[in-house]
Amino acid sequence: MLPPLIVRQRSHAKRHSAERGFTMALVTVALVAIIAMAALSIDIGTLYQAKDEAQRAADAAALTAARMISISGITGDPGNVSNSWQTICGGTTSPATLAAINVAQQNLISGVAATSGNVSVQYGGGSAGATNTSCTGAGAAFGVNPVVSVTVTSGKLPIFFARIFRLFPNGNFSNATTSATATAEVFNSSNSGSVAASMIPVQPRCVKPWIIPNIDPGKGGAAFVSPLDGSIQNPGVLGGKVIGETFNLAADCAPGAFNCHGRNMPDNPPRLNGTNLDYVPALVSGNPTAALSCATANTFQEAIGGCDETTAYTCGTPSGTSGATQADLNENPVRPSGDGGDSPTAAQCLINQSAGNDSLDTTTFPFQIKAGSGSALVQSGIVNSNSIITTSNSIVTVPIYDSAGAAFPRGNHEPPVTIVGFLQVFINNVDTTNGNINVTVMNVAGCSNDAAGNPTVTGTSPVPIRLITPP
């Protein structure tokens, strides 16, 4: 074989022989970096998820403590004249604090429940925030607009891929923790002008269409709330105070009358008759939802047995609500007789009285709601009859109108009224003979009769709860 004409020099082979395998080393280093970044991103994602879970736990816990305060009625005792605050939120062993801790622990963080020591519950009022573990030291503003702050801190958070690089000690867990804080407010407009820049009215949803006069049966006809500043006139719990009072709601209509309008009101304006507080039916607008099958004869029944979200009952709007029923003779919204009267029929349906309605135990404070044999919770097997429960269809909200010297014009089927407050009451039973509805006051809220500022705070209770933590 002939030799090549051009001979290539091979001197460079020796020069590059030392670089053999360098590519493999680069790939190895790159893989290590890529896996490290993947591990870091996954574990950081785990930490972010834990942060979100902690926030949900804190939100739920704060709302739970606020609800405990709301349904207890202590916002109806803004000066703590009955020393009832201590019983609800007076320290680390109080019902509100324990309920918040329990709910926080039900919301797992990275699959693990927070310990009770990692849940901090504090109370305060108004713009001062919440800084006290007991509400008894929270100041006067707490009695008007209680504020609850809950901080939830996780234990050591789990790691996954990063542990193979020993970036975190202690095996499968890091030393990192996460925490979240949520603040909830129990908004009671009663005299809120004294602790805030201006009065903010409330507009509860699902209000029952029984408009009652501003007359407190427990004080011989004195006002529930002041129409000037919304302050509660008989504050306190039990012992002749507004929270815990029991009386009857009765239709202010002539017996046998087809409709309850100006010509058929025996008392004009409605008044207190013995233990009966007369009410005027509201003009229901729209179509109520979630009405029970035994309360669907007309829209008035549906508003009692279901949820009326359309009719506006806004505190402080002058002449903002029509205080009588539609002049439709085919409807019989408040006929007081027991056989077919719309209010007693729908009220019995709402509380399931025929099968055994829930009851309210007011012998001690805080009040306890006991499930009746007809309760849906009992029927479904979740609780037993007479068990303590935290919610009930028997809890309803009714509006209070400014009745001071205000007579309805005769013949006016839809007299306008000004709402100055709301009662949250528990329906104990319905008198099937007379059609009277026996109730116990659980809470009261008021506002001045010209408190038409915005925004309006809404809720199913006259003392709604809401998260006020910035997003």
C-alpha positions as semicolon CSV with decimal commas, in nm:
position;residue;x (nm);y (nm);z (nm)
1;M;0,000;0,000;0,000
2;L;0,135;0,338;-0,101
3;P;0,203;0,586;0,177
4;P;-0,027;0,891;0,200
5;L;0,077;1,198;0,016
6;I;0,000;1,421;0,316
7;V;0,100;1,312;0,661
8;R;-0,103;1,478;0,945
9;Q;0,092;1,569;1,248
10;R;-0,025;1,381;1,564
11;S;0,144;1,601;1,817
12;H;-0,195;1,735;1,942
13;A;-0,304;1,389;2,060
14;K;-0,071;1,410;2,350
15;R;-0,190;1,760;2,427
16;H;-0,561;1,654;2,462
17;S;-0,515;1,314;2,612
18;A;-0,544;1,464;2,962
19;E;-0,897;1,596;2,882
20;R;-1,051;1,255;2,825
21;G;-1,366;1,202;3,049
22;F;-1,413;1,574;3,118
23;T;-1,757;1,572;2,951
24;M;-1,874;1,305;3,188
25;A;-1,762;1,513;3,482
26;L;-1,949;1,817;3,348
27;V;-2,266;1,612;3,300
28;T;-2,235;1,475;3,652
29;V;-2,196;1,821;3,802
30;A;-2,488;1,950;3,592
31;L;-2,712;1,663;3,705
32;V;-2,626;1,731;4,065
33;A;-2,718;2,099;4,019
34;I;-3,040;2,015;3,834
35;I;-3,150;1,763;4,099
36;A;-3,058;2,009;4,373
37;M;-3,272;2,280;4,213
38;A;-3,559;2,035;4,164
39;A;-3,534;1,926;4,525
40;L;-3,523;2,286;4,643
41;S;-3,821;2,386;4,431
42;I;-4,031;2,089;4,550
43;D;-3,949;2,145;4,914
44;I;-4,008;2,520;4,886
45;G;-4,343;2,435;4,731
46;T;-4,413;2,217;5,033
47;L;-4,336;2,510;5,263
48;Y;-4,566;2,739;5,067
49;Q;-4,845;2,481;5,083
50;A;-4,794;2,451;5,458
51;K;-4,823;2,829;5,484
52;D;-5,160;2,821;5,304
53;E;-5,283;2,538;5,527
54;A;-5,180;2,731;5,837
55;Q;-5,371;3,033;5,709
56;R;-5,685;2,827;5,655
57;A;-5,654;2,690;6,007
58;A;-5,615;3,039;6,151
59;D;-5,910;3,175;5,947
60;A;-6,141;2,896;6,060
61;A;-6,031;2,928;6,423
62;A;-6,082;3,306;6,434
63;L;-6,431;3,278;6,281
64;T;-6,522;3,003;6,528
65;A;-6,424;3,211;6,831
66;A;-6,611;3,509;6,686
67;R;-6,923;3,298;6,636
68;M;-6,905;3,178;6,997
69;I;-6,903;3,541;7,108
70;S;-7,185;3,636;6,871
71;I;-7,434;3,362;6,966
72;S;-7,357;3,403;7,336
73;G;-7,513;3,749;7,339
74;I;-7,233;3,927;7,523
75;T;-7,235;4,201;7,260
76;G;-7,575;4,282;7,410
77;D;-7,386;4,364;7,729
78;P;-7,129;4,617;7,606
79;G;-7,043;4,735;7,957
80;N;-7,015;4,382;8,101
81;V;-7,265;4,479;8,371
82;S;-7,358;4,112;8,416
83;N;-6,994;3,993;8,426
84;S;-7,074;3,755;8,143
85;W;-6,761;3,816;7,935
86;Q;-6,546;3,597;8,161
87;T;-6,773;3,300;8,101
88;I;-6,729;3,310;7,723
89;C;-6,379;3,437;7,651
90;G;-6,209;3,486;7,986
91;G;-5,876;3,318;7,926
92;T;-5,710;3,009;7,784
93;T;-5,973;2,768;7,920
94;S;-6,277;2,970;7,809
95;P;-6,525;2,821;7,557
96;A;-6,434;3,065;7,277
97;T;-6,060;2,996;7,312
98;L;-6,103;2,618;7,337
99;A;-6,334;2,617;7,033
100;A;-6,076;2,812;6,831
101;I;-5,799;2,570;6,928
102;N;-6,014;2,268;6,845
103;V;-6,101;2,399;6,498
104;A;-5,741;2,498;6,429
105;Q;-5,630;2,142;6,510
106;Q;-5,891;1,997;6,274
107;N;-5,721;2,182;5,986
108;L;-5,399;1,984;5,936
109;I;-5,072;2,147;5,834
110;S;-4,864;1,914;5,612
111;G;-5,076;1,631;5,747
112;V;-5,009;1,711;6,112
113;A;-5,237;1,887;6,362
114;A;-5,096;2,187;6,545
115;T;-5,048;2,137;6,917
116;S;-5,261;2,345;7,154
117;G;-4,945;2,530;7,254
118;N;-4,898;2,637;6,891
119;V;-5,239;2,809;6,872
120;S;-5,258;3,155;7,024
121;V;-5,596;3,327;7,072
122;Q;-5,616;3,694;7,166
123;Y;-5,902;3,941;7,211
124;G;-5,945;4,313;7,166
125;G;-6,181;4,575;7,034
126;G;-6,201;4,824;6,749
127;S;-5,887;4,961;6,588
128;A;-5,672;4,870;6,889
129;G;-5,656;4,512;6,767
130;A;-5,640;4,197;6,976
131;T;-5,360;4,171;7,232
132;N;-5,520;4,008;7,538
133;T;-5,557;3,638;7,609
134;S;-5,869;3,722;7,811
135;C;-6,146;3,944;7,678
136;T;-6,204;4,088;8,026
137;G;-5,895;4,300;7,975
138;A;-5,982;4,397;7,620
139;G;-6,138;4,734;7,706
140;A;-6,473;4,899;7,644
141;A;-6,447;4,874;7,265
142;F;-6,465;4,495;7,294
143;G;-6,827;4,517;7,406
144;V;-6,928;4,694;7,085
145;N;-6,713;4,534;6,817
146;P;-6,518;4,238;6,958
147;V;-6,207;4,139;6,766
148;V;-6,041;3,795;6,784
149;S;-5,693;3,717;6,648
150;V;-5,566;3,361;6,614
151;T;-5,206;3,269;6,530
152;V;-5,132;2,911;6,428
153;T;-4,772;2,784;6,413
154;S;-4,676;2,450;6,261
155;G;-4,430;2,198;6,398
156;K;-4,121;2,098;6,199
157;L;-4,218;2,078;5,836
158;P;-4,146;1,767;5,623
159;I;-3,892;1,766;5,344
160;F;-3,864;1,518;5,058
161;F;-3,577;1,537;4,808
162;A;-3,352;1,787;4,981
163;R;-3,267;1,547;5,260
164;I;-3,047;1,338;5,029
165;F;-2,811;1,635;5,014
166;R;-2,825;1,678;5,391
167;L;-2,928;2,037;5,337
168;F;-3,167;1,996;5,628
169;P;-3,076;1,812;5,946
170;N;-3,296;1,579;6,149
171;G;-3,378;1,320;5,885
172;N;-3,705;1,378;5,697
173;F;-3,794;1,706;5,867
174;S;-3,652;2,055;5,849
175;N;-3,602;2,296;6,133
176;A;-3,832;2,537;5,949
177;T;-4,184;2,617;6,072
178;T;-4,459;2,838;5,935
179;S;-4,721;3,051;6,101
180;A;-5,032;3,243;6,001
181;T;-5,256;3,494;6,174
182;A;-5,623;3,570;6,113
183;T;-5,844;3,833;6,272
184;A;-6,223;3,817;6,287
185;E;-6,466;4,083;6,402
186;V;-6,805;4,043;6,568
187;F;-6,972;4,346;6,415
188;N;-7,243;4,501;6,633
189;S;-7,358;4,841;6,516
190;S;-7,512;4,926;6,855
191;N;-7,353;5,256;6,953
192;S;-7,055;5,185;6,729
193;G;-7,035;5,557;6,666
194;S;-6,877;5,592;7,011
195;V;-6,577;5,378;6,911
196;A;-6,559;5,442;6,538
197;A;-6,553;5,741;6,308
198;S;-6,914;5,695;6,197
199;M;-7,204;5,456;6,232
200;I;-7,201;5,166;5,985
201;P;-7,545;5,009;5,942
202;V;-7,612;4,639;5,921
203;Q;-7,837;4,453;5,679
204;P;-7,886;4,091;5,788
205;R;-8,000;3,831;5,538
206;C;-8,277;3,574;5,587
207;V;-8,464;3,806;5,824
208;K;-8,809;3,684;5,921
209;P;-9,092;3,917;5,810
210;W;-9,218;4,005;6,159
211;I;-9,150;4,375;6,213
212;I;-9,173;4,447;6,586
213;P;-9,202;4,787;6,756
214;N;-8,910;4,925;6,956
215;I;-9,068;4,808;7,282
216;D;-8,891;4,588;7,538
217;P;-9,146;4,370;7,724
218;G;-8,893;4,304;7,998
219;K;-8,876;4,675;8,085
220;G;-9,245;4,754;8,073
221;G;-9,239;4,906;7,727
222;A;-8,903;5,088;7,730
223;A;-8,708;5,084;7,404
224;F;-8,485;4,797;7,295
225;V;-8,239;5,039;7,136
226;S;-8,197;5,413;7,116
227;P;-8,313;5,547;6,778
228;L;-8,060;5,830;6,817
229;D;-7,734;5,638;6,854
230;G;-7,837;5,272;6,839
231;S;-7,720;5,196;7,192
232;I;-7,884;4,908;7,380
233;Q;-8,116;5,043;7,647
234;N;-8,135;4,740;7,878
235;P;-7,793;4,578;7,835
236;G;-7,697;4,261;8,012
237;V;-7,762;3,889;8,036
238;L;-8,047;3,736;8,243
239;G;-8,175;3,889;8,564
240;G;-8,425;4,117;8,391
241;K;-8,180;4,216;8,117
242;V;-8,253;4,204;7,745
243;I;-8,048;3,889;7,674
244;G;-8,254;3,600;7,805
245;E;-8,593;3,773;7,804
246;T;-8,887;3,556;7,696
247;F;-9,212;3,683;7,546
248;N;-9,464;3,615;7,270
249;L;-9,478;3,759;6,920
250;A;-9,840;3,811;6,817
251;A;-9,989;3,938;6,493
252;D;-10,139;4,286;6,527
253;C;-10,438;4,193;6,315
254;A;-10,808;4,175;6,385
255;P;-10,917;3,811;6,431
256;G;-11,074;3,675;6,116
257;A;-10,934;3,954;5,900
258;F;-10,830;3,852;5,552
259;N;-10,518;4,066;5,550
260;C;-10,324;4,262;5,809
261;H;-10,329;4,618;5,681
262;G;-10,421;4,958;5,815
263;R;-10,794;4,896;5,852
264;N;-10,747;4,573;6,045
265;M;-10,492;4,675;6,306
266;P;-10,658;4,680;6,647
267;D;-10,357;4,861;6,797
268;N;-10,221;5,145;6,591
269;P;-9,924;5,154;6,625
270;P;-9,868;4,797;6,747
271;R;-9,789;4,770;7,115
272;L;-9,719;4,541;7,409
273;N;-10,026;4,352;7,528
274;G;-9,941;4,169;7,848
275;T;-9,666;3,927;7,747
276;N;-9,750;3,960;7,376
277;L;-9,549;4,198;7,159
278;D;-9,752;4,283;6,849
279;Y;-9,579;4,269;6,513
280;V;-9,664;4,392;6,165
281;P;-9,594;4,164;5,868
282;A;-9,333;4,288;5,623
283;L;-9,390;4,332;5,252
284;V;-9,191;4,038;5,116
285;S;-9,026;4,109;4,783
286;G;-8,883;3,854;4,546
287;N;-8,890;3,479;4,592
288;P;-8,744;3,335;4,914
289;T;-8,520;3,030;4,876
290;A;-8,473;2,704;5,062
291;A;-8,830;2,708;5,190
292;L;-8,940;2,390;5,361
293;S;-9,209;2,187;5,188
294;C;-9,456;2,258;5,468
295;A;-9,422;2,638;5,428
296;T;-9,482;2,708;5,060
297;A;-9,844;2,831;5,046
298;N;-9,728;3,186;4,958
299;T;-9,422;3,408;4,966
300;F;-9,487;3,513;5,325
301;Q;-9,475;3,152;5,443
302;E;-9,166;3,092;5,231
303;A;-8,992;3,390;5,392
304;I;-9,055;3,234;5,734
305;G;-8,977;2,876;5,644
306;G;-8,688;2,961;5,411
307;C;-8,442;3,241;5,343
308;D;-8,553;3,581;5,216
309;E;-8,240;3,741;5,072
310;T;-8,426;3,992;4,855
311;T;-8,621;4,207;5,101
312;A;-8,390;4,477;5,239
313;Y;-8,400;4,540;5,612
314;T;-8,127;4,798;5,643
315;C;-8,068;4,976;5,970
316;G;-8,116;5,350;5,961
317;T;-8,270;5,394;5,616
318;P;-8,567;5,629;5,670
319;S;-8,890;5,468;5,550
320;G;-8,680;5,202;5,383
321;T;-8,904;4,902;5,447
322;S;-9,273;4,852;5,383
323;G;-9,440;4,739;5,700
324;A;-9,743;4,551;5,577
325;T;-9,826;4,270;5,342
326;Q;-9,933;4,285;4,982
327;A;-10,295;4,385;4,932
328;D;-10,362;4,051;4,775
329;L;-10,678;3,902;4,917
330;N;-10,577;3,559;4,795
331;E;-10,303;3,557;5,061
332;N;-10,359;3,536;5,433
333;P;-10,016;3,614;5,573
334;V;-10,081;3,670;5,942
335;R;-10,430;3,549;6,030
336;P;-10,381;3,483;6,402
337;S;-10,608;3,178;6,430
338;G;-10,428;2,848;6,475
339;D;-10,594;2,668;6,184
340;G;-10,413;2,786;5,876
341;G;-10,264;3,118;5,986
342;D;-9,952;3,169;5,778
343;S;-9,717;3,281;6,056
344;P;-9,792;2,997;6,300
345;T;-9,807;2,740;6,021
346;A;-9,471;2,840;5,877
347;A;-9,309;2,889;6,219
348;Q;-9,411;2,540;6,330
349;C;-9,276;2,406;6,003
350;L;-8,946;2,593;6,047
351;I;-8,872;2,456;6,396
352;N;-9,024;2,113;6,321
353;Q;-9,246;2,138;6,626
354;S;-9,469;1,844;6,536
355;A;-9,176;1,600;6,545
356;G;-8,995;1,763;6,837
357;N;-8,827;2,102;6,808
358;D;-8,492;2,210;6,954
359;S;-8,488;2,375;7,296
360;L;-8,285;2,650;7,462
361;D;-8,152;2,598;7,813
362;T;-8,115;2,937;7,983
363;T;-8,062;2,810;8,338
364;T;-7,691;2,880;8,307
365;F;-7,476;3,102;8,090
366;P;-7,372;3,053;7,816
367;F;-7,707;2,930;7,689
368;Q;-7,713;2,578;7,551
369;I;-7,913;2,461;7,249
370;K;-8,041;2,104;7,281
371;A;-8,142;1,901;6,979
372;G;-8,507;1,797;6,961
373;S;-8,619;1,456;6,841
374;G;-8,725;1,612;6,510
375;S;-8,389;1,776;6,445
376;A;-8,228;1,683;6,115
377;L;-7,909;1,607;6,310
378;V;-8,096;1,356;6,525
379;Q;-8,284;1,207;6,231
380;S;-7,957;1,152;6,043
381;G;-7,793;0,990;6,344
382;I;-7,523;1,255;6,387
383;V;-7,630;1,340;6,743
384;N;-7,879;1,203;6,993
385;S;-8,193;1,378;7,108
386;N;-8,119;1,635;7,380
387;S;-7,753;1,659;7,275
388;I;-7,586;2,001;7,284
389;I;-7,565;2,159;6,938
390;T;-7,432;2,492;6,815
391;T;-7,687;2,585;6,551
392;S;-8,061;2,548;6,502
393;N;-8,344;2,648;6,270
394;S;-8,511;2,792;6,580
395;I;-8,262;3,083;6,582
396;V;-8,408;3,367;6,373
397;T;-8,362;3,740;6,322
398;V;-8,649;3,992;6,338
399;P;-8,632;4,366;6,260
400;I;-8,716;4,646;6,505
401;Y;-8,881;4,960;6,368
402;D;-8,886;5,311;6,509
403;S;-9,230;5,306;6,668
404;A;-9,205;5,616;6,887
405;G;-9,543;5,783;6,834
406;A;-9,564;5,653;6,479
407;A;-9,916;5,546;6,388
408;F;-9,978;5,383;6,054
409;P;-10,214;5,575;5,825
410;R;-10,549;5,402;5,812
411;G;-10,605;5,229;5,482
412;N;-10,233;5,227;5,399
413;H;-10,166;4,867;5,303
414;E;-9,790;4,915;5,286
415;P;-9,689;5,174;5,546
416;P;-9,317;5,260;5,530
417;V;-9,111;5,207;5,846
418;T;-8,756;5,286;5,958
419;I;-8,557;4,993;6,093
420;V;-8,350;5,089;6,400
421;G;-8,228;4,748;6,511
422;F;-8,263;4,372;6,510
423;L;-8,329;4,097;6,761
424;Q;-8,183;3,750;6,734
425;V;-8,430;3,524;6,907
426;F;-8,481;3,153;6,968
427;I;-8,830;3,022;6,890
428;N;-8,926;2,806;7,187
429;N;-9,268;2,699;7,061
430;V;-9,574;2,811;6,866
431;D;-9,916;2,835;7,030
432;T;-10,134;2,643;6,787
433;T;-10,454;2,784;6,941
434;N;-10,378;3,155;6,936
435;G;-10,098;3,158;6,681
436;N;-9,853;3,329;6,918
437;I;-9,481;3,261;6,880
438;N;-9,287;3,230;7,206
439;V;-8,927;3,350;7,178
440;T;-8,618;3,411;7,392
441;V;-8,377;3,694;7,308
442;M;-8,024;3,575;7,228
443;N;-7,877;3,900;7,097
444;V;-7,969;4,256;7,004
445;A;-7,820;4,510;6,766
446;G;-7,918;4,869;6,699
447;C;-7,819;5,172;6,498
448;S;-7,933;5,530;6,475
449;N;-8,231;5,607;6,255
450;D;-8,013;5,806;6,015
451;A;-7,718;5,565;5,994
452;A;-7,732;5,523;5,620
453;G;-7,356;5,520;5,558
454;N;-7,168;5,265;5,353
455;P;-7,054;4,997;5,346
456;T;-7,342;4,799;5,489
457;V;-7,236;4,489;5,679
458;T;-7,441;4,181;5,601
459;G;-7,485;3,839;5,757
460;T;-7,752;3,595;5,870
461;S;-7,725;3,735;6,222
462;P;-7,788;4,093;6,337
463;V;-7,436;4,070;6,480
464;P;-7,249;3,927;6,180
465;I;-6,896;3,792;6,199
466;R;-6,637;3,858;5,932
467;L;-6,264;3,821;5,868
468;I;-6,089;4,156;5,869
469;T;-5,735;4,028;5,809
470;P;-5,585;4,198;5,502
471;P;-5,552;3,949;5,215
